[in-house]
Amino acid sequence: MSNTNVFELSGRLYSIAENELPQEIDIFTLEALGDWDVNGAWNRPFTSHPKRAPGTGELVTMGIAATIPFVEMGVISADGKRLLHKLDLKLDRYNVFLDCPITVDVNRLIHGGQ
């Protein structure tokens, strides 16, 4: 199941939900082409809102699981072929992650969103 977000990396399109690996999809037929695990280097759920690093095009992601390691961060090459960095955040207590993928322009808000 991947019904939360769609993102593009290096000309490939992926559909994602927070609890699974991304599914590569064919843009013309919407056919699922299989799980994308960064050539076997990423083996856990994948955030639905990965971020692209300005300047490098690298993809920054995280994965949350119910078992140790609870949260891992990863940086994927701009071509989508290599996992460049992977870090266990070593969380062992209750934690709250605020996922707020919006920005606020206060001046625009004051002027009624125009």
N, C-alpha and C positions, 0 to 999 in steps of 0.2 A: 504494500500500500504506500503510495506516495502522492499525497493530496494537499500539501501545505504550500509549497513554493516551487518555482521553476527558476533555474539559473543556467548561465552559459559560461563555459571555460574553454578557451582555445578552439572555438568553432563547434563545440559539442554542447548539446542541450541535456540538462538533467532535471528530473522531477524528484522531489524529496519530501519526507515527513520526518519528524524528530526521532522516531524509534527504529529507523532502518538505514541501510546504506542508500545513497542516491541511485536512481535508475536512469541509465542513459536512454533517451528517447529519440526516435526519428522525427525530425521536425515536420516532414511531409505527411507521414502516415500515422504519427503518434504511437507507433509500435514501441513497446518496451524492448530494449536491446540487452538488458541484463544489468546486474548490480555493478556499480563502479567502486572498486576498493583500492584505487590508486596502485594498481599492479600488485595487489596483495599486501600492501604496507599499512592499510587502514582496516581494522577489523571490528569496528564498533559502530553504534549509531552515529549519525552525522547531523549537526545542527541544520535546521531548515533555512537558516539565514546566514550562510557563510559570507564573509566580507573579502573583497579584493583589495590588496595593498596598493595604495597609489604609487605610481612610479615603476613598480616591479611587475604588477599584474598577478602576483602570487595570491593564492586563495588561503584565507585564514579560517579555520573551522574548529569546532570542539565536539566532543561526544560524551554524553552522560550515560552511565550504566548503573544498575543496581548492585553491582559487584565491584570489588577492587580491581583496577583503579576506577574510582567513581567518575572522575572527570579528566579527560585528556584534551589538550590543545594540539593542533597540528597546522603546519604551513606546507602547502602543496605548490609545486612549481607552476609557473604560468602556462606551461604546455600541458599540465595535468598528468604528467607521466611519473613524477617522483614526489615522495613525501620528504621534504627538506628538513623538517624539525617535528618532533613529537615530544610532548612534555606531560607527565603525570602531575596534576596539580596537588596531589597528596592531601586531598580533603578527607578529614576523618570525623567531622562534626556536621551538624545541620548547617546548611548554607542556602541562601536565596539568590537566584540569578534573575536579574531584571532584564528581560528581553524587550527593549524598546526601540524597534527599528525605524524610528521617525526622528525628524529634526524639527525644531521650533524656531521660527524667525519671529522674534518678539515684535518688531516693527510691522511686519505683515499682519500679525495677530491683532495688534492695536487698531490697524486700519481696516479691519473687517475681512481679512484674507485676500484682499485685492493685490 
